[in-house]
Every structure is written in structure tokens, then in C-alpha cells.
Amino acid sequence: MGNAACASRTIFGRGDIEEFVCKDVGDSSLSDAEELREREDAWEAVLSEATNVNGKPPCDMSEKELGDQGELLAESYLRQRDYEILARKYKNLGGEADIIAREDDCVVFVEVKTRLTSPQDEDIVPELAVTLDKQERYRKIALYYLIDHRESNFVRFDVIAIKIHGERQASLRHLVGAFVCDL
């Protein structure tokens, strides 16, 4: 693959949405190209591992296996962006959170939604599966978490939507501040 780029854009008052899909960028300076290549190589390595479990291609994975692989991709993506991963599959009286991470002084609760698609399935939107009930469950998880971790003052709820198109082919969308906690 050649050089790759990632695009960020702001959406209406709800935070940022970041698309992570590699595409050619053509004329980049050498330092930018090297940085993009390193990021692409890291993503390729994670894709290779996470979209093939025990020699099983994504189309043969169970829904749980596919979800677990999506969480691995999301965790790697967050680490690449300097998030500190605090927990995966965190459980308390409120339920289970896929990933809890820290960005600066904010604790981020991340719901990961993964779908197996073909490259033509542009209309599939995994993040729509984060229903109002799921959001309410995450709010409860956060409240119980804050009771146990009093050093945390700021909380944010993100959604990472992943479409796995096949072995070593996936796209990821990060919705920063996807929903809020109205107390």
C-alpha cells in the first residue's frame, strides 16, 4: 500500500467523529509520509491479527468472536491515539462496558459495535445499535465506576463503529461524545 491519511471532522454539537479508513494521499512531505506509513503499518498488523482468529476468516467467526475482534481493533486504535486503557470488558452493578480509557483527565466509556460487511455495504451503520437502553446502561456503569474511583471527575461516552469487510480489511468510525449523561 502507498501512503495513507485519516480524516477528522466535527458533527453538530455532539463532539467529533473520526473516520479511520486508509486512502492514498499522493504528494506528502517525507516526514508526513513516514508518519502515515508507520500508522498504516500498525493498523495493518492489528487488522491481520484481529480479523483472523485461529486461522478462521471473519465470515466463519461467531458473533461473539467478531465482537471480541472489534474490541481488539478499537483498543489498538485508542492506544495509537495516546489513550490509556483502564479496562476491557469492565463489569459492575450497572452492567458491562466494552472499554474504559483515559484521555487527559477524562474517563472515556467506549461502546464498540462491530459488523461483518462487504465493501458495497455502505448503508450499514453499526453505531445505530447503541440504543437508548444501551446508553442508559452505560450511564449506570459510569455512576458505579465513579463511586469506586473517586479520583475521576470527568466522564465521556464514545462509540466506535467497525465494519469488517474481510481478512485485513476494516473501517473504523470513532464518535467522540456520542451521547451524554443528563443528571
Sequence and secondary structure as in RCSB ss.txt:
>XXXX:A:sequence
MGNAACASRTIFGRGDIEEFVCKDVGDSSLSDAEELREREDAWEAVLSEATNVNGKPPCDMSEKELGDQGELLAE
SYLRQRDYEILARKYKNLGGEADIIAREDDCVVFVEVKTRLTSPQDEDIVPELAVTLDKQERYRKIALYYLIDHR
ESNFVRFDVIAIKIHGERQASLRHLVGAFVCDL
>XXXX:A:secstr
      EEEEETTTEEEEEE      S  HHHHHHHHHHHHHHHHHHHHHT BTTB GGGS HHHHHHHHHHHHH
HHHHHTT EEEEEEEEETTEEEEEEEEETTEEEEEEEEEEE  TT TT  GGGG  HHHHHHHHHHHHHHHHH T
T  EEEEEEEEEEEEETTEEEEEEEEEEE    
